[in-house]
Amino acid sequence: MLWWTAALWGLAGAAAVEGLDLHQAIHRVKDFSWRKESEARFPAYLTSVIRRAIR
Protein backbone atom coordinates (compact mmCIF):
# COMPACT_ATOMS: atom_id res chain seq x y z
CA MET A 1 0.00 0.00 0.00
CA LEU A 2 1.30 3.43 -0.86
CA TRP A 3 1.85 5.90 1.96
CA TRP A 4 -0.68 8.38 0.58
CA THR A 5 -3.33 5.67 0.28
CA ALA A 6 -2.84 4.77 3.93
CA ALA A 7 -2.99 8.45 4.84
CA LEU A 8 -6.29 8.86 2.99
CA TRP A 9 -7.77 5.81 4.73
CA GLY A 10 -6.66 7.24 8.07
CA LEU A 11 -8.20 10.60 7.24
CA ALA A 12 -11.45 8.90 6.18
CA GLY A 13 -11.57 7.02 9.47
CA ALA A 14 -10.93 10.20 11.44
CA ALA A 15 -13.68 11.98 9.48
CA ALA A 16 -16.11 9.17 10.29
CA VAL A 17 -15.33 9.43 14.00
CA GLU A 18 -15.72 13.22 13.91
CA GLY A 19 -19.04 12.85 12.08
CA LEU A 20 -20.33 10.54 14.78
CA ASP A 21 -19.12 12.94 17.46
CA LEU A 22 -20.95 15.82 15.76
CA HIS A 23 -24.10 13.69 15.47
CA GLN A 24 -23.99 12.94 19.20
CA ALA A 25 -23.40 16.61 20.06
CA ILE A 26 -26.35 17.70 17.92
CA HIS A 27 -28.64 15.23 19.64
CA ARG A 28 -27.30 16.13 23.09
CA VAL A 29 -28.12 19.85 22.83
CA LYS A 30 -30.91 19.58 20.19
CA ASP A 31 -29.06 22.02 17.87
CA PHE A 32 -25.55 22.64 16.61
CA SER A 33 -23.40 22.76 19.71
CA TRP A 34 -21.64 26.02 18.74
CA ARG A 35 -24.99 27.85 18.83
CA LYS A 36 -25.38 27.22 22.57
CA GLU A 37 -23.84 29.59 25.14
CA SER A 38 -22.35 26.83 27.28
CA GLU A 39 -20.61 25.09 24.35
CA ALA A 40 -17.50 25.95 22.33
CA ARG A 41 -17.85 28.48 19.52
CA PHE A 42 -17.60 27.34 15.89
CA PRO A 43 -13.96 28.42 15.23
CA ALA A 44 -12.80 26.56 18.33
CA TYR A 45 -14.84 23.51 17.38
CA LEU A 46 -13.53 23.51 13.81
CA THR A 47 -9.93 23.91 14.97
CA SER A 48 -10.27 20.96 17.33
CA VAL A 49 -11.79 18.78 14.59
CA ILE A 50 -9.00 19.59 12.16
CA ARG A 51 -6.30 18.99 14.76
CA ARG A 52 -7.78 15.62 15.74
CA ALA A 53 -8.22 14.57 12.12
CA ILE A 54 -4.62 15.24 11.08
CA ARG A 55 -3.10 13.87 14.23
N, C-alpha and C positions, 0 to 999 in steps of 0.2 A: 504494500500500500504506500502510495506517495505521501509525503509529509503534509502537503496541502489538503489532500483528501481526508486524512485523519483530523486535521485542524477544522475542516468544514463539518465533519461529523460531530466533533466536540462542540462546536459553536451551535449546531442544530440541537444537540442535547441540552445545552445551557439555555437556549431559547425556549425549549419545551418546558423546562423547570420554571423559568421566569414567567411563562404564560400561565402555568398552573398557580403560581404564587399570586399573580395579578387577579386571576379568577377567584381565588380564596379571599383576597383583600376586598374585591368588589362585593362579594356576598357577605362579608363580615360587616361592612359599614353601609351596605345597600346603595352604594354610589362609588365613583372613583375615589380612591383613598386620598388623593391630593386635594380634593375639594372640601375635605373636612378639616376643621380647625385643629383638632388634636393629632392629625396625621402629618407626615412629611409633605412638603410642597413638591410640585412636579419636577423642577430642576434637580432637587436632591434625590427624588425617586429615580429619575432617569439616569443620573450619574451612578447611583448604586447598582442599577441593572446592568449598565454597560461595564462597570468594573467587575461585577461578578461573572458576566458572560465571557470576558476576555481573560479572566484569571485562570 
